[in-house]
Amino acid sequence: MRWSPLLLAGLCLGVPSITVAAPDAFSTCLVTLKAQAGKQGITAERFDTLTAGLTPDPSVLPLLDAQPEFTTPLWDYLAALVDTQRVADGRARLAEHRDLLARVSTEYGVDPATIVAVWGVESDYGRVFGKRPLLQSLATLSCQGRRQPFFRGELLALLKLIDAGDLRAEGLTGSWAGAFGHTQFMPSTYARIAVDGDGDGRRDLVASIPDALASTANYLKKAGWRTGQPWGIEVKIPAGLNASVAGRTQRKPLADWRALGIVPVAGGALAPAGLPADSNAALLLPTGTKGPAWLVFRNYDAIYAYNAAESYALAIATLADRLRGGTGIAAAWPTDDPGIGRTERRELQTLLLARGHDIGTADGMIGTATRRAIQAEQQRLGWTPADGRAGQRILTALRGAPPSSTPTMPASTVFTLPPNHAQYVQYVQSPAAPRAALPKVPGLSLADIQGFPAWTVQTPFATAAISVFGGQLLSYVPKGGQDVMWLSPSAQPLPTPIRGGSPVCWPYFGRQGQGNDVPSHGFVRNVPWTLQQARREADGTMVLTLAPPVLENLDLRLRMELRIGRTLEQRLITENTGREPVAFTQALHNYFHVSDAMQVSVEGLDGLSYLDKFENYATPRQQQGDWNLRDPRDPGRSDRIYTQAGGRYVLKDPGLKRRIEITTTGSRSLVAWNPGEAGASKMADVGAGWRNYVCLEAANAGPDVITLPAGASHTLTQTFSVLPL
């Protein structure tokens, strides 16, 4: 049994309040656990080291009774986990790891699609591991709430894995219940089932994809997987069938089911290829006789063993079918309001934003703010009940109704040049300027990148470089791949801003309606930054915290966090230290390296409204299809601010045979810019290089101005993932 963080994401959960034990009771419990750990070979000193500073986390306790597998309608559950995005990503993973999966499949007898389907449902192919500290969660559940004996066993198993060297305690996170890694093993399962898939002598399901996929196949094999056999087949049932014959444990020979009038939805034999004709099967009617039906075989039981819930097993099984090229479930659900996947959820949120609802970013995660906005729209439409549920019905209704507002001209912000700004600009030109400080962290060093001093990072997954001048990401190279960022080879002398990478535009984008008395794109891209903190996590991921200097007469403070590992995550955190609200705009001005700007395209903008700088932002327009530079309305160039944008974009590059997924939160705008040949000819640091980049900028710009109350903070986050096309 395991609980995955991904299965909770974006689902509506109602949870009861929980009474939490006092801290002294928690300390007493840890003393008891220390004695139990000692009996399993963990010394008291080692136990104290691993549990030092632990405090209970009461937020995990309500989740014991709120698992989405048992609280969410099946059509919503499957729509969220078996959507077009997860299918496309899974097929890409099958291609990317073809040789590894072939080897694992040969060794354990489990087909690649099923292995990858588990990976996709459990962690979205390694994107969502869970953010809760494992030791804290398991210690809390071991000492409080129900099922304490179970969780004590899991905590002790985790301590033994750390003590044995399979895992490192630092930075070890997972789900609230203790599942972790690519395929979300519980610690006791990890101890029994995990294998060394890459031959390095360790079983590391966090940092090693080969270990994780081989261990998943080993789990299914030990659960009774039968090589070459299907998990089940979708069927039609006759009218009037007695539903009491259904159930996973009520098995009958296929001949008996045939005699009851059950036939495959797709026609043909009731025994699929690879299955003996005299096999036993069970009938599943998860939503009753009016919904989809399946006959399931022994391999379904093996999937069910991974997490004992019918909805979970059906998610794995149907996703695996889609990864093999299947078209999905044929029968309709017994509802007039089917569930929606992440792409449709983002579209729904975009429509809500266009109607003035303050729900943050259209990220596909259905939280409290989105549900309240849906309720408001349902009430406006006169629906009862107004339940706040995100489904096809409300999406269709909002698609057909015009929004209450359209984008307007970019709003102005009001900033004056800080008195001490010039001294920082002059400082970077001084030959006497000292080199940047460098914490002693493995994989972190200082180097010159095209003449710019930069912090360089090496991890097991990627390398990166961040300029001291402007705190600007200059390079991010995934292991075995090409640089994600474009950097102009024609560097201009400081303090001219660096062309390329990811410049930080803050606290305004462009000039945002201001005059020429302030520099374009803000105050921080041509001053030296400070590296405030650097740490290396257990899997080798590097986390950096940087900040520009404090600027006089500016109540806003900025810091940036970079997380460099399997993906690159960049966060701009703005705080208002003053006594009055401050309006600001911002952007991460990403220059993405491409093979040919005229041949690439960007998904995720279809249907969005935008303002065009080449039209002086005069007329709001609507994007039709994917973005590219071949748009007949204005071919060969682009300078657009997409407003109320969706939070997920995919840059597809057939020349480099890759796609870059960009996900954002706290960003209401996306800027798409390339000057084209004529515009680039006037830029000394671009010239013919215009064909080698496309700017897609996570932003709050144009009419999307952030007004930050006194004492409040705002975070803009962007994440890059690089996948084969």
C-alpha positions in Angstrom: 0.0 0.0 0.0 1.3 3.5 -0.8 -0.1 7.0 -1.1 1.3 9.1 -3.9 1.4 13.0 -3.8 0.3 13.1 -7.4 -3.0 11.3 -6.7 -3.9 14.2 -4.3 -3.0 17.0 -6.7 -5.8 19.2 -7.9 -8.6 17.1 -6.4 -11.2 18.5 -4.1 -10.9 16.9 -0.6 -13.0 17.6 2.5 -11.1 16.7 5.6 -12.1 16.6 9.3 -10.4 18.5 12.1 -7.8 16.5 14.1 -6.8 16.9 17.7 -3.0 16.9 17.9 -0.9 15.5 20.7 1.2 17.9 22.8 4.9 18.2 21.9 6.0 16.4 25.1 3.9 13.4 24.1 5.7 13.4 20.7 9.1 13.5 22.5 8.0 10.6 24.7 7.0 8.7 21.6 10.4 9.3 20.0 12.0 7.8 23.0 9.9 4.6 22.5 10.8 4.5 18.9 14.5 4.8 19.7 14.3 1.6 21.7 12.5 -0.2 18.9 15.1 1.1 16.4 17.9 -0.2 18.6 16.4 -3.7 18.4 16.7 -3.4 14.6 20.4 -2.4 14.7 20.2 1.4 14.7 22.3 2.8 17.4 20.8 5.4 19.8 23.4 7.9 18.6 22.4 7.4 15.0 18.7 7.6 15.8 19.3 10.9 17.7 21.2 12.3 14.7 18.5 11.4 12.2 15.6 12.7 14.3 17.3 15.8 15.7 15.0 18.7 15.6 11.9 16.7 14.5 8.6 18.3 15.4 5.1 16.8 14.6 3.3 17.9 11.4 -0.4 17.9 12.3 -1.4 18.7 8.7 -0.8 15.0 7.7 -3.4 13.6 10.1 -6.6 14.6 8.3 -5.2 13.1 5.1 -5.5 9.6 6.6 -9.3 9.7 5.7 -9.1 11.7 2.5 -7.5 9.5 -0.2 -8.8 10.6 -3.6 -9.1 7.0 -4.8 -12.0 6.6 -2.4 -13.5 10.2 -2.3 -13.4 11.4 -6.0 -15.9 10.3 -8.7 -14.2 7.8 -11.0 -14.7 9.9 -14.1 -13.0 12.9 -12.4 -10.2 10.7 -11.1 -9.4 9.1 -14.5 -9.8 12.4 -16.4 -7.1 13.9 -14.2 -4.7 11.0 -14.4 -5.2 9.6 -17.9 -5.3 12.9 -19.9 -3.8 13.8 -23.2 -0.8 15.4 -21.6 0.1 12.3 -19.5 -0.4 10.1 -22.6 1.9 12.2 -24.8 4.5 12.5 -22.0 4.4 8.7 -21.4 4.9 7.9 -25.1 7.9 10.3 -25.1 9.3 8.4 -22.1 8.8 5.1 -23.8 10.9 6.4 -26.7 13.5 8.0 -24.5 14.1 4.9 -22.4 13.5 2.3 -25.0 16.7 0.3 -24.4 16.4 0.4 -20.6 12.7 -0.6 -20.7 13.5 -3.5 -23.1 16.1 -4.8 -20.7 13.9 -4.5 -17.7 10.9 -6.1 -19.5 13.1 -9.0 -20.6 14.4 -9.5 -17.0 11.1 -9.2 -15.2 8.4 -10.1 -17.8 6.4 -6.9 -17.5 5.7 -4.9 -20.6 7.2 -1.3 -20.9 3.8 0.4 -21.2 2.7 -0.8 -17.8 5.9 0.1 -16.2 5.8 3.6 -17.6 2.1 4.0 -16.7 2.9 3.3 -13.1 5.7 6.0 -13.3 3.2 8.4 -14.9 0.5 8.0 -12.3 2.8 7.9 -9.3 5.0 11.0 -10.0 4.1 12.4 -13.5 7.3 10.8 -14.8 9.5 12.2 -12.0 8.0 15.7 -11.9 6.1 15.3 -8.6 7.9 13.4 -5.8 6.1 15.1 -3.0 7.4 17.9 -0.9 6.9 16.7 2.7 10.0 15.8 4.7 9.6 12.0 5.0 11.1 11.6 8.5 8.8 14.3 9.9 5.7 12.9 8.3 6.3 9.3 9.3 7.4 10.3 12.8 4.1 12.2 13.2 2.0 9.3 11.9 3.9 6.9 14.1 3.0 8.9 17.2 -0.4 10.3 16.5 -3.7 9.4 14.7 -4.8 5.9 13.7 -2.7 3.2 12.2 0.3 4.1 14.4 1.8 0.5 14.3 1.8 0.5 10.5 3.6 3.8 10.3 6.1 2.9 13.0 7.1 0.0 10.8 7.5 2.3 7.8 9.6 4.8 9.9 11.9 2.1 11.1 12.2 0.7 7.6 13.2 4.2 6.3 15.8 4.7 9.1 17.3 1.3 8.2 17.5 2.3 4.5 19.3 5.6 5.4 21.6 3.8 7.9 22.5 1.2 5.2 23.5 3.9 2.7 20.8 3.3 0.1 19.3 6.8 0.9 20.5 10.1 2.3 18.4 11.8 4.9 19.1 15.3 3.6 16.4 16.7 1.4 14.4 13.4 1.4 10.8 14.2 0.7 7.7 12.4 -0.5 4.0 12.1 0.1 2.3 12.8 3.4 2.2 9.1 4.1 5.8 8.3 3.4 5.8 7.1 -0.3 8.7 8.5 -2.2 10.8 8.3 -5.4 9.9 8.0 -9.0 7.3 5.3 -8.5 6.4 6.1 -4.8 7.5 3.1 -2.8 6.7 2.9 0.9 9.9 2.3 2.9 9.0 -1.3 3.8 8.2 -2.1 0.2 11.5 -0.4 -0.8 13.4 -2.6 1.6 11.8 -5.8 0.2 11.4 -5.1 -3.5 13.8 -2.4 -4.7 16.6 -3.5 -7.0 19.8 -2.0 -8.3 18.9 -1.3 -11.9 21.9 0.6 -13.0 24.6 -1.6 -11.4 26.1 1.1 -9.1 25.7 -1.0 -6.0 22.9 1.1 -4.5 19.1 0.9 -4.7 18.2 4.6 -5.3 14.6 5.1 -6.5 14.9 8.8 -6.0 17.9 9.7 -8.2 18.1 6.6 -10.5 15.5 6.1 -13.2 16.9 2.6 -14.0 16.6 1.6 -10.3 13.0 2.9 -10.1 11.7 1.3 -13.3 13.4 -2.1 -12.6 12.0 -2.0 -9.0 8.5 -1.3 -10.3 8.7 -4.3 -12.7 10.0 -6.4 -9.8 7.1 -5.4 -7.7 4.6 -6.4 -10.4 6.4 -9.7 -11.0 6.2 -10.6 -7.4 2.5 -9.6 -7.3 1.8 -12.3 -9.8 2.2 -10.6 -13.2 1.9 -13.0 -16.1 4.1 -12.2 -19.0 2.4 -11.6 -22.3 -1.1 -11.6 -20.9 -3.5 -8.6 -20.9 -4.9 -7.0 -17.8 -8.5 -6.9 -19.0 -10.9 -6.1 -21.8 -13.7 -3.5 -22.0 -17.1 -5.2 -22.6 -20.8 -4.6 -23.1 -23.2 -6.1 -20.7 -26.8 -7.1 -21.6 -29.8 -5.1 -20.2 -31.0 -6.5 -17.0 -27.8 -8.1 -15.9 -27.7 -8.7 -12.1 -24.9 -6.5 -10.8 -24.3 -8.8 -7.9 -22.2 -11.0 -10.2 -19.6 -8.2 -10.5 -16.6 -7.8 -8.3 -12.8 -8.3 -8.6 -12.8 -11.5 -6.5 -15.8 -13.1 -8.2 -14.1 -15.0 -11.0 -15.8 -17.2 -13.6 -14.6 -19.0 -16.8 -14.9 -16.8 -19.9 -17.5 -19.3 -21.2 -19.8 -18.4 -18.3 -19.5 -14.7 -19.0 -20.2 -15.4 -22.7 -23.3 -17.3 -21.7 -24.5 -14.3 -19.7 -24.4 -12.2 -22.9 -21.2 -10.3 -22.3 -19.3 -9.4 -25.4 -16.2 -7.2 -26.1 -16.9 -3.5 -26.9 -14.6 -3.8 -29.9 -16.0 -7.1 -31.1 -14.1 -10.3 -31.7 -13.2 -13.0 -29.2 -13.9 -12.6 -25.5 -10.4 -14.0 -24.8 -7.8 -11.3 -25.9 -4.6 -12.2 -27.6 -2.2 -13.9 -25.2 -4.9 -15.3 -22.9 -5.9 -18.9 -22.9 -9.6 -19.4 -23.9 -10.4 -21.2 -20.7 -9.1 -18.4 -18.4 -11.1 -17.1 -15.5 -12.1 -13.4 -15.3 -14.0 -11.1 -13.0 -16.5 -8.5 -14.1 -15.9 -4.9 -13.0 -18.8 -2.4 -12.9 -17.1 0.5 -11.0 -20.1 2.9 -11.6 -22.9 0.3 -11.9 -24.6 -1.2 -14.9 -25.0 2.1 -16.7 -21.3 2.9 -17.0 -18.2 1.2 -18.6 -17.6 -2.4 -17.8 -14.5 -4.7 -18.0 -13.6 -8.3 -17.7 -10.3 -8.3 -15.8 -7.6 -11.0 -15.5 -4.7 -11.9 -13.2 -2.6 -9.0 -14.3 -5.2 -6.6 -13.1 -4.8 -8.1 -9.6 -1.0 -7.4 -9.9 -1.7 -3.7 -10.6 -4.3 -3.6 -7.8 -1.7 -4.9 -5.4 0.4 -1.7 -5.9 -2.4 0.3 -4.3 -5.6 -1.4 -3.3 -8.2 0.8 -5.0 -10.2 0.0 -8.1 -9.9 3.6 -9.4 -6.1 3.5 -9.1 -5.8 0.1 -10.8 -8.0 1.3 -13.7 -5.9 4.5 -14.0 -2.7 2.4 -14.5 -4.4 -0.1 -16.8 -6.1 2.4 -19.0 -3.1 4.7 -19.2 -1.0 1.7 -20.3 -3.5 0.9 -23.0 -3.3 4.5 -24.3 0.5 4.3 -24.3 0.3 1.3 -26.5 -1.8 3.3 -29.0 -5.3 2.6 -27.7 -8.1 5.1 -28.0 -9.3 5.0 -24.4 -12.5 4.0 -22.7 -15.4 3.5 -25.2 -18.5 3.6 -23.0 -19.8 6.8 -21.6 -19.8 7.5 -17.8 -23.2 7.7 -16.1 -23.1 11.4 -15.8 -24.0 14.5 -17.9 -20.9 16.2 -16.6 -17.7 14.2 -17.4 -14.4 15.0 -15.8 -11.7 17.1 -17.5 -8.0 16.7 -17.9 -5.2 19.2 -17.1 -5.4 21.0 -20.5 -9.1 21.6 -20.1 -8.7 22.6 -16.5 -6.2 25.2 -17.5 -8.6 26.4 -20.2 -11.4 26.6 -17.6 -9.1 28.6 -15.3 -8.2 31.0 -18.2 -11.9 31.6 -18.8 -12.4 32.3 -15.1 -9.5 34.8 -15.1 -11.0 36.5 -18.2 -14.2 37.0 -16.1 -12.3 38.8 -13.4 -11.9 36.0 -10.9 -8.8 36.2 -8.7 -7.6 32.6 -8.8 -3.9 33.1 -9.4 -2.4 31.3 -12.4 -4.1 28.9 -14.8 -2.0 25.9 -13.7 -4.5 23.0 -14.0 -4.7 22.5 -10.2 -8.2 22.9 -8.9 -7.9 24.5 -5.5 -10.2 26.5 -3.2 -10.0 29.7 -5.2 -10.9 28.0 -8.5 -13.8 26.1 -6.9 -15.2 29.4 -5.4 -14.9 31.0 -8.8 -16.7 28.1 -10.4 -19.5 28.4 -7.8 -19.9 32.0 -8.6 -20.3 31.3 -12.3 -22.7 28.4 -11.5 -24.8 30.8 -9.4 -24.7 33.4 -12.1 -26.0 30.7 -14.6 -28.8 29.7 -12.1 -27.5 26.2 -11.6 -28.4 24.2 -8.5 -26.5 22.9 -6.8 -23.6 25.3 -7.3 -21.0 22.8 -6.1 -17.8 24.4 -7.5 -16.9 21.2 -9.4 -14.6 21.5 -12.5 -16.3 19.5 -15.2 -17.3 19.6 -18.9 -20.6 21.3 -18.2 -19.1 24.5 -16.7 -16.3 24.5 -19.3 -18.7 24.3 -22.2 -20.9 27.1 -20.6 -18.0 29.5 -20.3 -16.7 28.7 -23.7 -20.0 29.9 -25.1 -20.3 33.1 -23.1 -18.1 36.1 -23.9 -15.9 37.3 -21.0 -16.8 40.3 -19.0 -13.6 42.1 -19.9 -10.9 42.1 -22.6 -7.2 43.1 -22.3 -6.5 46.8 -22.1 -3.5 48.9 -22.9 -0.5 48.2 -20.6 -0.9 50.0 -17.3 1.8 52.3 -16.0 3.9 51.7 -13.0 5.6 54.6 -11.1 9.3 54.1 -10.2 12.1 56.6 -9.9 15.8 55.7 -10.3 17.2 54.7 -6.9 20.0 57.1 -5.8 22.5 54.3 -5.2 21.7 52.5 -8.5 24.5 54.2 -10.4 27.2 53.2 -7.9 26.4 49.6 -8.4 26.4 50.0 -12.2 29.8 51.6 -11.9 31.0 49.0 -9.5 30.8 46.2 -12.1 33.1 48.1 -14.4 35.7 48.6 -11.8 38.9 46.5 -12.3 39.2 46.5 -8.5 35.8 44.8 -8.0 36.4 41.6 -6.0 35.3 38.2 -7.2 32.0 37.0 -6.0 31.9 34.9 -2.8 31.7 31.2 -3.2 30.3 28.8 -0.6 32.1 25.4 -0.3 29.5 23.2 -1.9 30.5 20.3 -4.2 29.6 21.0 -7.8 29.7 24.8 -7.3 32.5 27.0 -8.8 33.3 30.3 -10.3 34.2 30.7 -14.0 34.2 33.2 -16.8 31.4 32.7 -19.4 32.2 34.8 -22.5 34.0 37.2 -20.2 31.3 37.4 -17.6 32.0 36.1 -14.0 29.5 33.4 -13.3 28.6 30.8 -10.7 28.7 27.4 -12.5 26.8 24.3 -11.3 27.4 20.6 -12.0 24.8 18.1 -10.9 24.2 14.4 -12.0 21.4 15.7 -14.2 22.6 19.0 -15.7 25.0 21.8 -15.7 24.2 25.5 -15.4 25.8 29.0 -15.2 24.4 32.1 -13.5 26.0 35.5 -14.1 27.1 37.5 -11.1 26.2 40.6 -13.3 22.4 40.7 -13.2 21.9 37.3 -11.5 21.1 36.0 -14.9 20.8 32.4 -15.9 23.2 32.0 -18.8 23.1 28.3 -19.5 21.2 25.2 -18.6 22.4 21.9 -20.2 20.6 18.7 -19.4 22.8 15.7 -19.2 23.5 14.4 -22.7 21.7 17.3 -24.3 22.2 20.7 -25.8 21.9 24.0 -24.0 18.4 25.2 -23.4 19.4 28.8 -23.4 20.7 31.0 -26.2 23.6 33.4 -25.4 24.7 36.0 -27.9 28.3 35.3 -29.1 28.7 39.1 -29.6 29.0 40.2 -25.9 28.9 43.9 -25.3 31.1 45.5 -22.6 29.6 46.0 -19.2 27.3 47.5 -18.0 25.4 46.8 -21.2 22.9 44.1 -20.2 23.8 40.6 -21.3 21.9 39.5 -24.4 20.6 35.9 -23.9 20.0 33.5 -21.1 17.2 34.6 -18.8 17.5 38.3 -17.8 15.5 39.4 -14.7 13.2 42.3 -15.6 12.1 43.9 -12.3 10.3 45.9 -10.8 8.9 46.7 -14.3 8.9 45.2 -17.7 10.0 47.4 -20.6 9.4 50.8 -19.2 5.7 50.0 -18.4 4.5 53.5 -19.4 7.4 55.3 -17.7 9.8 57.8 -19.3 13.4 57.5 -20.5 14.7 58.5 -17.0 14.8 54.9 -16.0 16.5 52.0 -17.7 14.4 49.6 -19.7 13.4 46.4 -18.0 14.1 47.6 -14.4 16.9 48.1 -12.0 18.5 44.7 -11.4 19.8 43.3 -14.7 22.9 45.5 -14.8 24.0 45.4 -11.1 26.0 42.7 -9.3 24.1 40.1 -7.4 25.0 38.2 -4.2 24.9 34.4 -3.7 23.2 34.2 -0.3 23.0 30.4 0.0 23.9 27.2 -1.8 23.1 23.7 -0.8 23.2 20.3 -2.5 20.3 17.9 -2.0 20.6 14.1 -1.5 20.2 13.3 -5.2 22.7 16.0 -6.3 20.2 18.7 -7.2 21.7 22.1 -6.4 19.6 24.9 -4.8 20.8 28.5 -5.0 19.4 31.7 -3.4 20.6 35.0 -4.9 19.6 38.6 -4.5 20.4 42.0 -6.0 21.6 44.8 -3.8 19.1 46.7 -1.7 18.1 49.8 -3.7 17.4 53.1 -1.9 13.9 54.6 -2.0 12.5 51.3 -3.1 10.2 49.4 -0.7 10.3 46.2 -2.8 12.9 43.5 -2.1 13.8 40.7 -4.5 15.4 37.4 -4.1 15.7 34.5 -6.6 15.8 30.8 -5.9 17.2 28.4 -8.5 16.8 24.6 -8.3 19.0 22.8 -10.8 18.5 19.1 -11.3 16.3 16.9 -13.5 14.4 20.1 -14.3 15.3 23.8 -13.8 13.1 25.7 -11.4 13.4 29.5 -11.0 11.5 31.5 -8.5 11.3 35.3 -8.2 10.2 36.3 -4.7 9.1 40.0 -4.2 8.4 41.4 -0.8 6.9 44.8 0.1 8.7 46.1 3.1 6.9 49.4 3.1 3.7 50.7 4.5 1.7 51.2 1.3 0.7 48.9 -1.6 3.2 48.9 -4.5 2.2 48.1 -8.1 4.9 46.3 -10.1 5.5 44.2 -13.2 8.2 41.6 -13.9 9.5 39.0 -16.4 12.0 36.2 -16.7 13.1 37.2 -20.2 14.0 33.6 -21.4 16.0 33.3 -24.7 15.5 29.7 -25.7 18.0 28.1 -28.0 16.4 26.7 -31.2 17.5 25.2 -34.4 15.6 27.7 -36.6 13.1 30.2 -35.2 11.1 30.1 -38.4 10.5 26.3 -37.9 9.6 26.0 -34.2 6.1 26.3 -32.7 4.6 26.8 -29.2 1.6 25.0 -27.8 -0.5 26.4 -25.0 -1.5 29.8 -26.4 -4.4 28.8 -28.6 -7.4 30.9 -27.8 -5.6 33.4 -25.6 -6.0 37.1 -26.0 -2.8 39.2 -26.7 -1.6 42.7 -27.2 0.8 43.4 -30.1 3.6 45.9 -29.6 3.9 46.3 -33.4 0.3 47.7 -33.2 1.2 49.8 -30.2 -1.0 47.5 -28.1 -4.0 49.1 -29.6 -6.3 46.2 -30.4 -6.7 43.0 -28.3 -6.4 40.0 -30.6 -6.9 36.2 -30.2 -4.3 33.6 -30.9 -5.4 31.0 -33.5 -3.6 27.7 -33.1 0.0 27.3 -32.0 2.3 30.3 -32.0 5.0 30.5 -34.6 6.8 33.1 -36.8 4.9 32.0 -39.9 1.7 33.7 -38.8 0.4 35.3 -42.0 -0.9 38.3 -40.1 2.7 39.4 -39.2 5.2 36.9 -40.6 8.8 36.7 -39.5 8.6 38.6 -36.2 6.7 38.7 -32.9 6.3 41.0 -29.9 3.2 40.0 -28.1 2.0 40.0 -24.5 -0.5 37.2 -23.9 -2.7 38.1 -21.0 -4.3 35.9 -18.4 -2.1 33.1 -19.8 -2.4 29.4 -19.0 0.7 28.5 -17.2 2.0 25.6 -19.4 3.6 26.0 -22.8 5.5 23.6 -25.0 8.3 24.8 -27.4 8.5 22.2 -30.1 11.8 22.1 -32.1 11.9 19.6 -35.0 15.5 20.5 -35.8 16.8 19.7 -32.4 14.3 16.9 -32.0 13.2 18.1 -28.6 10.4 19.9 -26.8 10.9 22.2 -23.9 8.0 22.3 -21.5 7.6 25.6 -19.6 5.3 25.6 -16.6 4.6 28.7 -14.5 2.8 29.8 -11.4 2.3 33.4 -10.2 2.6 34.5 -13.8 -0.5 36.0 -15.5 1.3 36.9 -18.8 3.5 35.3 -21.4 5.6 37.5 -23.7 6.6 35.9 -27.1 9.3 37.9 -28.8 11.7 37.6 -31.7 12.6 40.8 -33.6 12.9 39.1 -37.0 15.5 39.8 -39.6 14.9 43.5 -40.0 14.8 44.2 -36.3 17.8 42.1 -35.5 19.9 43.8 -38.1 19.8 46.9 -35.9 21.0 45.0 -32.8 24.8 44.6 -32.6 24.5 41.6 -30.2 21.9 39.8 -32.3 22.3 40.2 -36.1 21.9 36.9 -37.9 21.6 35.2 -34.5 17.8 36.0 -34.5 17.1 32.6 -36.1 18.7 30.7 -33.2 16.4 31.9 -30.4 12.8 32.4 -29.4 11.9 34.5 -26.3 9.1 33.0 -24.2 8.9 35.1 -21.0 7.1 34.2 -17.8 5.8 37.5 -16.8 3.3 39.8 -15.1 3.3 42.6 -17.7 1.1 44.8 -19.8 -2.3 45.0 -18.1 -1.4 42.2 -15.7 0.1 44.4 -13.0 0.7 43.0 -9.5 -0.4 45.3 -6.7 1.4 44.0 -3.6 0.0 45.0 -0.2 2.3 46.3 2.6 4.1 43.4 4.2 3.0 40.9 1.6 5.1 38.8 -0.9 4.6 37.4 -4.4 6.3 34.5 -6.1 6.7 33.9 -9.8 7.9 30.4 -10.6 8.9 28.9 -13.9 10.1 25.3 -14.5 11.8 23.9 -17.6 11.6 20.3 -18.6 13.4 19.0 -21.7 11.9 16.0 -23.5 12.5 14.3 -26.9 10.1 15.4 -29.6 
